[in-house]
Amino acid sequence: MALQLKIDRVLQGTFDLKALNLLFVFQVNCPVCFIYGFPLVNKLYWKYRQLGLNILGLSTAFEDFEYNTAANTALLLTEMKLVGATRQALGEFYSQTIDFPVAVDRATTGAALVTPENIEALTETIPDFDHLPKSEQTALRQKVNAYLQRHAKTSATFTLNHLPGTPSFLLVDQNLQLLDGWFGHTPEAVVIERIEKHLRIVKEVTQKLCE
């Protein structure tokens, strides 16, 4: 399954895809993203940046739109200032640096996302969709339409990939094929095991191509 990545703008670094990429999807008004997500991702960035893992941060918004903005993300990156619930939990400033590239998810509405292409892309994630009776396929397309329509405000990458919340972590290749993913707090050892598994696969493929 291919991830649909819709970027509004890049705020820090170079947002290029490589053979193996970890996309860290966060909101600035998300204390867990800062308590758990950023420290882990920074550690992974310095541990694996020379070993084949490309780390990319994506600031999104699916709630609290007055806080989860591109402006507040830029303020975080330039002045380390926190907002909303994150500020209440951690104070005015974030204590850790954010070293990896960061972009902003494309702000949109559910109605704007209702296109034949997006509906088909979402139905492709349903197991055995192509083998279902036509009547069931039609009903599922209607459900996808309704799912998109109910978002008065949203972000394109978050909604089109039906992400469960933040922080979300997505491992993708250079063609945005989803290789692995998880949501929320996952033990660091488990995360490292998953990453190293895919790094070994990338290395094996590269070696075969060079033979």
Helices and strands as residue ranges (DSSP letters): E 7-12, E 21-26, H 31-32, I 33-37, H 38-48, E 54-59, H 70-79, H 84-90, E 102-105, E 107-108, H 110-113, H 116-123, G 129-131, H 134-149, E 154-155, H 156-160, E 168-172, E 178-183, H 188-210
